[in-house]
Amino acid sequence: MTESNSSVPKNISKEAVRGTFWNYLSFASGKLLNFVTTLILARLLVPEEFGVVAYCTIAIQYVDILNSAGIDSALISRRDKIEEAANSAFIANIILGIVSFGTVWVAAPGVAAFFKEPQVTGLLRLLALALPISGLGLVPSAMILRGLKFRTKLIPDVARSFSKGLVSIVLALLGYGAWSLIWGQLASELTGAVLSWVLAGWRPTLKFEREATRDVATFGGHIILVEIAGQLRNNVDYIIVGRILGKTMLGIYTLAYRIPELAIRSFDRVVGQVSFPLLAQVQSERETLKNTYLGYIRYTSLFTFSIGAGIAIIASPFVHTFLSSEWQETAVPMALIAIALAIMSVGHIPGIFYKAIGRPDILNRLSMIKIPVIVAILWVATRWGIVGVAAGQILFAVISMIFDSVIVSRIIHFDLSETVKALVPASLCAGSMALVTTLAKFLFGLDGLFGFIAILVIGGLSFLAALWLVDRSLTDRVMLTLKRKLVPVKTL
């Protein structure tokens, strides 16, 4: 992936570039629609309505882990008897979807009682319909990813975002309030499932094999534990804010998190979907595995660090320009969360690495250490409101990144300084961009819509200039790759 990574096979490097390009194009298109939808809905709904739906989303995400049971990851990493494994996975998803729906229906009143919000019961039971719907599309979606058909994923990803936004906005305009967000999510899941079946080219058969079924179940069992721990880690801030600070603060915190999440977490997910199958392919080649891993660290941080710094700088003018007075408390938490997610993006890659080498158990063990730490940090941080919680996220992100980097360096047997070296370009580019834009904002008093646009332009140009100075060869390769990719797109 870099000039120093000459041992990486050309086909792997090409697949990484090609996959990341199409996957990010898919996510960028979908997330752009989500971004616009969020801004519109923030004008139509109040923080309390966002907050009560966030209660439902927190609960449904944990059951959704059991709904998928790690089967998609098991299929992607599997090397033989694919048809048998896929058939078993499909039957399992149907059963798990029904069981998951029933579980949520029964648990809904308890969730409402925990968050002290009666409206959660009805909303959560309706949202539970998303579980069997999404379960039906899991195997076809996994088969698309397994075949590295990242261009194909563009269609269902964009369609999901479009249908979700359209349904949510129309119903919000009609006065459905929080219910509009739930119906939008159901429309998204149904659209994604239908299009995955249409595009995957896979159909279930009656071909089964006991060993393949057992292997998928075993791998999936580890992934379930990993995902539960991951969701607890990712949602512990929502749980703590919602339980201690209430639904209004949770609504504001949710929107503050949503904007940087759309940009940074989406990029992390793209990288994960591309790097997981690629790292799995080279897991037996230690030197290639090391170089590929460090390459992802280098390039992921290069963009996410700068995106995080950029969002932190524009957070205040963005909120004042595009959101109503009810959302003004969003600015500071948004800036802090953007920085935290940028740091977390580096810690996201080790998790992919553990699964790719067939060791999801490592993730489980590390989670047992990390979860008490993040709970303690954020629980104390609530004393300073949602600003304190957002700042606590930065502290935990740094601790987690250091810890994971040490573990991976010991597994692959390379010096930790190589990870630090991979992060240098990102730190220089993000720091330069932040310095230039902050000075411009201070010197020229940039404010309002014009100031917001000016900051975006200055930030983008300063990032490109810093990137060119820090790694000119990378800039040239990126431009060459874009030219090669955009030509066939125009001729379609």
C-alpha positions as a printed NumPy array, in Angstrom:
array([[  0.   ,   0.   ,   0.   ],
       [  2.97 ,   2.27 ,   0.507],
       [  6.328,   2.266,  -1.201],
       [  7.809,   0.645,   1.827],
       [  5.272,  -2.116,   1.643],
       [  6.785,  -3.703,  -1.412],
       [  6.107,  -7.175,  -0.066],
       [  2.376,  -6.685,  -0.349],
       [  1.217,  -8.58 ,  -3.449],
       [  0.069,  -6.275,  -6.225],
       [ -3.298,  -7.946,  -6.483],
       [ -3.967,  -7.386,  -2.771],
       [ -2.972,  -3.708,  -3.027],
       [ -5.178,  -3.238,  -6.069],
       [ -8.109,  -4.935,  -4.361],
       [ -7.599,  -2.724,  -1.306],
       [ -7.585,   0.467,  -3.367],
       [-10.462,  -0.637,  -5.592],
       [-12.544,  -1.906,  -2.701],
       [-11.971,   1.159,  -0.556],
       [-12.804,   3.464,  -3.455],
       [-16.14 ,   1.847,  -4.296],
       [-17.055,   1.129,  -0.701],
       [-16.383,   4.697,   0.364],
       [-18.243,   6.035,  -2.671],
       [-21.159,   3.881,  -1.534],
       [-20.951,   5.133,   2.032],
       [-20.282,   8.732,   1.054],
       [-23.403,   8.785,  -1.097],
       [-25.534,   7.119,   1.558],
       [-24.175,   9.179,   4.412],
       [-24.572,  12.407,   2.457],
       [-28.267,  11.564,   2.198],
       [-28.312,  10.765,   5.94 ],
       [-26.586,  14.059,   6.678],
       [-29.15 ,  16.079,   4.737],
       [-31.959,  14.054,   6.306],
       [-30.617,  14.72 ,   9.801],
       [-30.493,  18.474,   9.208],
       [-34.056,  18.52 ,   7.908],
       [-35.377,  16.337,  10.74 ],
       [-33.597,  18.526,  13.304],
       [-35.77 ,  21.374,  12.021],
       [-38.943,  19.292,  12.165],
       [-38.433,  17.45 ,  15.461],
       [-37.352,  18.516,  18.949],
       [-34.491,  17.047,  21.036],
       [-36.931,  15.072,  23.204],
       [-38.179,  13.144,  20.149],
       [-34.645,  12.302,  19.051],
       [-33.929,  11.243,  22.619],
       [-36.85 ,   8.84 ,  22.992],
       [-35.966,   7.135,  19.687],
       [-32.367,   6.884,  20.886],
       [-33.649,   4.836,  23.851],
       [-35.185,   2.381,  21.381],
       [-32.083,   2.284,  19.198],
       [-29.863,   1.466,  22.162],
       [-32.014,  -1.515,  23.105],
       [-32.53 ,  -2.86 ,  19.58 ],
       [-28.815,  -2.873,  18.762],
       [-28.056,  -5.493,  21.403],
       [-30.759,  -7.854,  20.197],
       [-29.642,  -7.267,  16.601],
       [-26.304,  -8.858,  17.521],
       [-28.116, -12.081,  18.405],
       [-30.202, -11.662,  15.268],
       [-27.123, -11.831,  13.014],
       [-25.135, -14.146,  15.33 ],
       [-21.883, -13.241,  13.579],
       [-22.934, -15.345,  10.602],
       [-21.983, -12.736,   8.012],
       [-18.417, -12.543,   9.362],
       [-18.208, -16.341,   9.443],
       [-19.207, -16.594,   5.778],
       [-16.759, -13.909,   4.676],
       [-13.804, -15.549,   6.434],
       [-14.688, -19.115,   5.367],
       [-12.447, -20.755,   2.764],
       [-14.357, -23.93 ,   1.791],
       [-17.862, -25.494,   1.646],
       [-19.358, -22.065,   1.114],
       [-22.698, -23.24 ,  -0.252],
       [-23.332, -25.556,   2.674],
       [-22.398, -22.862,   5.181],
       [-24.565, -20.241,   3.453],
       [-27.615, -22.51 ,   3.455],
       [-27.224, -23.225,   7.154],
       [-26.736, -19.528,   7.844],
       [-29.902, -18.618,   5.963],
       [-32.071, -21.028,   7.976],
       [-30.463, -19.799,  11.194],
       [-31.187, -16.159,  10.289],
       [-34.881, -16.876,   9.76 ],
       [-35.158, -18.546,  13.17 ],
       [-33.078, -15.878,  14.913],
       [-35.126, -13.085,  13.34 ],
       [-38.366, -14.482,  14.749],
       [-36.826, -15.128,  18.183],
       [-35.258, -11.646,  18.278],
       [-38.58 ,  -9.979,  17.449],
       [-40.315, -11.894,  20.222],
       [-37.562, -11.025,  22.695],
       [-37.875,  -7.308,  22.037],
       [-41.676,  -7.42 ,  22.228],
       [-41.506,  -8.963,  25.7  ],
       [-38.633,  -6.771,  26.922],
       [-40.042,  -3.434,  25.682],
       [-41.916,  -2.501,  28.913],
       [-38.775,  -3.21 ,  30.945],
       [-36.696,  -0.955,  28.706],
       [-39.314,   1.78 ,  29.067],
       [-39.153,   1.418,  32.856],
       [-35.337,   1.573,  32.887],
       [-35.28 ,   4.863,  30.99 ],
       [-38.433,   6.133,  32.745],
       [-40.177,   6.823,  29.429],
       [-43.534,   5.031,  28.792],
       [-43.575,   5.927,  25.08 ],
       [-40.618,   3.573,  24.521],
       [-42.828,   0.462,  24.719],
       [-44.834,   1.102,  21.546],
       [-41.929,   2.589,  19.6  ],
       [-39.591,  -0.268,  20.448],
       [-42.115,  -2.959,  19.545],
       [-42.617,  -1.396,  16.125],
       [-38.871,  -1.042,  15.588],
       [-38.466,  -4.738,  16.439],
       [-39.925,  -5.574,  13.011],
       [-36.568,  -4.467,  11.58 ],
       [-34.902,  -7.557,  13.074],
       [-36.53 , -10.32 ,  10.978],
       [-36.465,  -8.039,   7.915],
       [-32.718,  -7.36 ,   8.185],
       [-32.055, -11.023,   9.021],
       [-33.466, -12.11 ,   5.672],
       [-30.894,  -9.97 ,   3.873],
       [-27.803, -10.93 ,   5.879],
       [-26.614, -13.905,   3.823],
       [-27.035, -12.245,   0.396],
       [-25.246,  -9.158,   1.707],
       [-22.404, -11.284,   3.107],
       [-22.046, -13.092,  -0.227],
       [-21.676,  -9.749,  -1.997],
       [-18.891,  -8.74 ,   0.388],
       [-17.242, -12.143,   0.222],
       [-16.954, -11.782,  -3.541],
       [-15.369,  -8.331,  -3.042],
       [-18.2  ,  -6.847,  -5.132],
       [-17.92 ,  -3.45 ,  -3.503],
       [-19.303,  -1.634,  -6.538],
       [-22.468,  -3.72 ,  -6.29 ],
       [-22.946,  -2.614,  -2.665],
       [-23.363,   0.949,  -3.85 ],
       [-26.951,   0.333,  -4.942],
       [-28.503,  -1.102,  -1.736],
       [-26.502,   1.249,   0.502],
       [-27.697,   4.391,  -1.266],
       [-31.241,   3.066,  -1.652],
       [-31.442,   2.313,   2.075],
       [-30.44 ,   5.86 ,   2.991],
       [-32.783,   7.402,   0.446],
       [-35.822,   5.403,   1.548],
       [-35.096,   6.059,   5.221],
       [-34.797,   9.792,   4.67 ],
       [-37.818,  10.073,   2.411],
       [-40.172,   8.168,   4.716],
       [-38.906,   9.898,   7.881],
       [-39.21 ,  13.42 ,   6.455],
       [-42.651,  12.896,   4.926],
       [-44.043,  11.441,   8.156],
       [-42.382,  14.159,  10.253],
       [-44.055,  16.79 ,   8.071],
       [-47.368,  15.019,   8.668],
       [-46.848,  15.328,  12.421],
       [-45.869,  11.761,  13.353],
       [-43.   ,  12.975,  15.562],
       [-40.773,  10.214,  16.938],
       [-42.764,   7.582,  15.048],
       [-41.492,   9.01 ,  11.755],
       [-37.943,   7.954,  12.643],
       [-39.057,   4.397,  13.398],
       [-40.981,   3.984,  10.139],
       [-38.005,   5.415,   8.269],
       [-35.737,   2.749,   9.765],
       [-38.16 ,  -0.016,   8.771],
       [-38.265,   1.304,   5.195],
       [-34.469,   1.293,   5.131],
       [-34.174,  -2.325,   6.292],
       [-36.797,  -3.56 ,   3.831],
       [-35.151,  -1.765,   0.914],
       [-31.707,  -3.112,   1.803],
       [-32.91 ,  -6.703,   2.176],
       [-34.816,  -6.738,  -1.127],
       [-31.962,  -5.225,  -3.147],
       [-29.369,  -7.541,  -1.557],
       [-31.368, -10.545,  -2.761],
       [-31.715,  -9.062,  -6.237],
       [-28.018,  -8.214,  -6.608],
       [-26.243, -11.052,  -4.776],
       [-26.972, -13.732,  -7.366],
       [-27.214, -16.271,  -4.541],
       [-30.177, -18.528,  -3.83 ],
       [-30.525, -21.093,  -1.023],
       [-30.432, -24.816,  -1.82 ],
       [-30.955, -27.99 ,   0.179],
       [-27.227, -28.683,   0.33 ],
       [-26.1  , -28.869,   3.972],
       [-23.05 , -30.21 ,   5.787],
       [-22.751, -30.761,   9.536],
       [-19.121, -29.694,   9.858],
       [-19.681, -26.457,   7.913],
       [-22.703, -25.643,  10.069],
       [-20.745, -26.3  ,  13.247],
       [-17.813, -24.14 ,  12.087],
       [-20.093, -21.218,  11.231],
       [-21.862, -21.512,  14.583],
       [-18.576, -21.655,  16.513],
       [-17.096, -18.645,  14.736],
       [-20.387, -16.799,  15.068],
       [-20.488, -17.496,  18.783],
       [-17.19 , -15.704,  19.279],
       [-18.383, -12.812,  17.117],
       [-21.575, -12.49 ,  19.2  ],
       [-19.5  , -11.954,  22.319],
       [-17.276,  -9.504,  20.451],
       [-20.248,  -7.555,  19.099],
       [-22.049,  -7.43 ,  22.453],
       [-18.928,  -6.03 ,  24.063],
       [-18.488,  -3.628,  21.155],
       [-22.063,  -2.384,  21.355],
       [-21.769,  -1.945,  25.104],
       [-18.633,   0.056,  24.512],
       [-20.213,   2.115,  21.704],
       [-23.497,   2.728,  23.514],
       [-22.397,   3.093,  27.11 ],
       [-22.312,   6.878,  26.674],
       [-25.911,   6.884,  25.391],
       [-27.012,   4.638,  28.252],
       [-25.337,   6.798,  30.886],
       [-26.502,  10.098,  29.382],
       [-30.046,   8.817,  28.913],
       [-30.317,   7.313,  32.373],
       [-28.649,  10.14 ,  34.338],
       [-29.149,  13.306,  32.26 ],
       [-32.528,  12.54 ,  30.638],
       [-34.048,  12.354,  27.147],
       [-33.532,  16.035,  26.238],
       [-29.795,  15.869,  26.882],
       [-29.694,  12.484,  25.163],
       [-31.362,  14.019,  22.098],
       [-28.778,  16.813,  21.976],
       [-25.914,  14.383,  22.577],
       [-27.283,  12.076,  19.862],
       [-27.21 ,  14.851,  17.254],
       [-23.777,  16.001,  18.441],
       [-22.538,  12.443,  17.91 ],
       [-24.435,  11.922,  14.628],
       [-22.51 ,  14.457,  12.515],
       [-18.932,  13.244,  13.206],
       [-20.233,   9.675,  13.203],
       [-21.531,  10.076,   9.654],
       [-18.083,  11.161,   8.477],
       [-15.648,   9.175,  10.645],
       [-17.486,   6.03 ,  11.75 ],
       [-18.697,   5.542,   8.192],
       [-15.11 ,   5.64 ,   6.953],
       [-14.131,   3.13 ,   9.649],
       [-16.882,   0.792,   8.521],
       [-15.798,   1.089,   4.895],
       [-12.217,   0.28 ,   5.791],
       [-13.399,  -2.622,   7.93 ],
       [-15.504,  -4.171,   5.169],
       [-12.584,  -3.964,   2.738],
       [ -9.72 ,  -4.835,   5.079],
       [-11.416,  -7.796,   6.79 ],
       [-11.551, -10.068,   3.711],
       [ -8.159,  -8.821,   2.494],
       [ -6.39 ,  -9.387,   5.812],
       [ -8.073, -12.785,   6.022],
       [ -6.548, -13.706,   2.65 ],
       [ -2.979, -12.938,   3.789],
       [ -3.27 , -14.1  ,   7.417],
       [ -0.701, -16.872,   6.895],
       [  1.919, -14.488,   5.409],
       [  3.295, -12.652,   8.416],
       [  5.318,  -9.98 ,   6.61 ],
       [  2.505,  -9.216,   4.193],
       [  0.035,  -9.124,   7.075],
       [  2.19 ,  -6.659,   8.976],
       [  2.676,  -4.342,   6.011],
       [ -1.005,  -4.419,   5.105],
       [ -1.996,  -3.684,   8.704],
       [  0.416,  -0.742,   9.012],
       [ -0.718,   0.523,   5.63 ],
       [ -4.302,   0.671,   6.848],
       [ -3.189,   2.439,  10.024],
       [ -1.318,   5.029,   7.975],
       [ -4.036,   5.817,   5.463],
       [ -7.01 ,   5.541,   7.786],
       [ -5.495,   7.961,  10.279],
       [ -4.394,  10.279,   7.478],
       [ -7.997,  11.014,   6.604],
       [ -9.856,  10.474,   9.883],
       [ -7.474,  12.678,  11.901],
       [ -8.012,  15.52 ,   9.438],
       [-11.772,  14.924,   9.265],
       [-11.94 ,  14.957,  13.069],
       [ -9.928,  18.156,  13.331],
       [-12.018,  19.755,  10.605],
       [-15.333,  18.924,  12.273],
       [-14.012,  20.203,  15.61 ],
       [-13.189,  23.545,  13.992],
       [-16.469,  23.996,  12.095],
       [-18.741,  22.619,  14.853],
       [-19.689,  26.006,  16.29 ],
       [-20.363,  27.845,  12.987],
       [-22.171,  24.759,  11.684],
       [-24.585,  24.615,  14.635],
       [-25.24 ,  28.35 ,  14.584],
       [-25.817,  28.353,  10.815],
       [-27.88 ,  25.231,  10.201],
       [-29.637,  24.323,  13.464],
       [-32.319,  26.068,  15.483],
       [-31.866,  27.611,  18.922],
       [-33.014,  24.366,  20.587],
       [-29.82 ,  22.662,  19.419],
       [-27.178,  25.28 ,  20.31 ],
       [-25.739,  23.135,  23.116],
       [-24.638,  20.667,  20.443],
       [-21.514,  22.565,  19.312],
       [-18.937,  21.817,  22.039],
       [-19.811,  18.105,  22.45 ],
       [-19.713,  17.725,  18.654],
       [-16.181,  19.132,  18.501],
       [-14.929,  16.867,  21.285],
       [-16.644,  13.768,  19.89 ],
       [-15.086,  14.399,  16.473],
       [-11.615,  14.308,  18.03 ],
       [-12.458,  11.179,  20.014],
       [-13.79 ,   9.304,  16.971],
       [-10.737,  10.252,  14.944],
       [ -8.507,   8.64 ,  17.574],
       [-10.83 ,   5.642,  17.872],
       [-10.498,   5.014,  14.132],
       [ -6.94 ,   3.837,  14.737],
       [ -8.18 ,   1.461,  17.432],
       [-10.826,   0.117,  15.042],
       [ -8.264,  -1.602,  12.802],
       [ -6.826,  -3.944,  15.475],
       [-10.346,  -5.288,  16.02 ],
       [-10.575,  -6.134,  12.318],
       [ -7.125,  -7.717,  12.514],
       [ -8.104, -10.046,  15.377],
       [-11.14 , -11.324,  13.458],
       [ -9.192, -11.671,  10.201],
       [ -6.612, -13.991,  11.778],
       [ -9.385, -16.08 ,  13.315],
       [ -8.853, -14.835,  16.882],
       [-12.042, -12.991,  17.873],
       [-11.467, -14.385,  21.364],
       [ -8.748, -11.756,  21.797],
       [-11.37 ,  -9.067,  21.31 ],
       [-13.507, -10.654,  23.997],
       [-10.666, -10.662,  26.507],
       [ -9.693,  -7.07 ,  25.746],
       [-13.303,  -5.959,  26.072],
       [-13.462,  -7.343,  29.597],
       [-10.69 ,  -4.886,  30.427],
       [-11.921,  -1.897,  28.435],
       [-15.6  ,  -1.834,  29.343],
       [-15.133,  -1.177,  33.1  ],
       [-12.665,   1.584,  32.207],
       [-15.042,   3.417,  29.83 ],
       [-17.976,   3.034,  32.242],
       [-15.958,   4.519,  35.102],
       [-14.659,   7.417,  33.   ],
       [-18.05 ,   8.399,  31.566],
       [-19.947,   7.894,  34.826],
       [-17.676,  10.404,  36.55 ],
       [-17.759,  12.682,  33.478],
       [-21.548,  13.156,  33.728],
       [-20.847,  15.616,  36.546],
       [-19.973,  18.073,  33.778],
       [-22.959,  17.197,  31.599],
       [-22.714,  16.061,  27.987],
       [-19.563,  18.155,  27.51 ],
       [-17.867,  16.109,  30.217],
       [-19.048,  12.853,  28.616],
       [-17.65 ,  13.926,  25.231],
       [-14.302,  14.854,  26.818],
       [-14.25 ,  11.492,  28.585],
       [-14.533,   9.828,  25.185],
       [-11.224,  11.414,  24.15 ],
       [ -9.455,  10.109,  27.26 ],
       [-10.712,   6.581,  26.705],
       [ -9.889,   6.688,  22.979],
       [ -6.24 ,   7.466,  23.73 ],
       [ -5.991,   4.71 ,  26.353],
       [ -7.642,   2.152,  24.061],
       [ -5.505,   3.048,  21.023],
       [ -2.265,   2.616,  22.964],
       [ -3.375,  -0.675,  24.466],
       [ -4.449,  -2.197,  21.134],
       [ -1.305,  -1.058,  19.348],
       [  0.859,  -2.811,  21.919],
       [ -1.111,  -6.072,  21.627],
       [ -1.   ,  -6.183,  17.806],
       [  2.71 ,  -5.375,  17.693],
       [  3.385,  -8.386,  19.918],
       [  1.223, -10.722,  17.816],
       [  2.859,  -9.821,  14.493],
       [  6.274,  -9.208,  16.081],
       [  7.136,  -5.674,  15.037],
       [  8.387,  -2.669,  16.936],
       [  5.734,  -0.321,  18.345],
       [  7.679,   2.574,  16.838],
       [  6.448,   1.448,  13.407],
       [  2.882,   2.216,  14.477],
       [  3.975,   5.621,  15.731],
       [  5.749,   6.246,  12.422],
       [  2.582,   5.315,  10.518],
       [  0.662,   7.973,  12.485],
       [  3.138,  10.817,  11.867],
       [  1.779,  11.934,   8.441],
       [ -1.781,  12.043,   9.803],
       [ -0.742,  14.081,  12.843],
       [  1.178,  16.588,  10.722],
       [ -1.631,  17.037,   8.194],
       [ -4.363,  17.384,  10.822],
       [ -2.267,  19.733,  12.944],
       [ -1.372,  21.95 ,   9.976],
       [ -4.97 ,  22.146,   8.818],
       [ -6.225,  22.973,  12.322],
       [ -3.606,  25.7  ,  12.756],
       [ -4.311,  27.374,   9.405],
       [ -8.107,  27.312,   9.722],
       [ -8.059,  28.513,  13.338],
       [ -5.804,  31.438,  12.436],
       [ -8.   ,  32.32 ,   9.451],
       [-11.125,  32.163,  11.599],
       [ -9.524,  34.419,  14.232],
       [ -7.924,  36.939,  11.855],
       [-10.865,  37.372,   9.478],
       [-13.705,  36.888,  11.948],
       [-15.352,  34.229,   9.802],
       [-18.963,  33.707,  10.848],
       [-22.348,  32.79 ,   9.437],
       [-22.928,  30.868,   6.225],
       [-20.132,  32.682,   4.373],
       [-17.707,  32.016,   7.199],
       [-18.704,  28.362,   7.332],
       [-18.068,  27.921,   3.605],
       [-14.784,  29.847,   3.825],
       [-13.565,  27.633,   6.666],
       [-14.4  ,  24.518,   4.639],
       [-12.48 ,  25.793,   1.62 ],
       [ -9.476,  26.932,   3.642],
       [ -9.429,  23.669,   5.601],
       [ -9.595,  21.55 ,   2.454],
       [ -6.837,  23.465,   0.685],
       [ -4.578,  23.461,   3.74 ],
       [ -5.072,  19.687,   4.126],
       [ -4.158,  19.041,   0.481],
       [ -1.122,  21.31 ,   0.798],
       [  0.009,  19.54 ,   3.967],
       [ -0.573,  16.13 ,   2.383],
       [  1.482,  17.123,  -0.65 ],
       [  4.353,  18.281,   1.576],
       [  4.214,  15.307,   3.941],
       [  3.791,  12.563,   1.334],
       [  3.958,  13.755,  -2.265],
       [  4.114,  10.207,  -3.618],
       [  0.835,   9.387,  -1.869],
       [ -0.822,  12.477,  -3.339],
       [  0.3  ,  11.459,  -6.825],
       [ -0.976,   7.894,  -6.336],
       [ -4.349,   9.093,  -5.059],
       [ -4.792,  11.403,  -8.046],
       [ -3.772,   8.636, -10.444],
       [ -6.188,   6.194,  -8.805],
       [ -9.057,   8.691,  -9.003],
       [ -8.369,   9.315, -12.679],
       [ -8.374,   5.605, -13.43 ],
       [-11.597,   5.079, -11.494],
       [-13.517,   8.089, -12.759],
       [-12.98 ,   7.289, -16.437],
       [-14.907,   3.996, -16.404],
       [-17.608,   5.581, -14.253],
       [-18.219,   8.187, -16.95 ],
       [-18.472,   5.582, -19.678],
       [-21.061,   3.396, -17.896]])
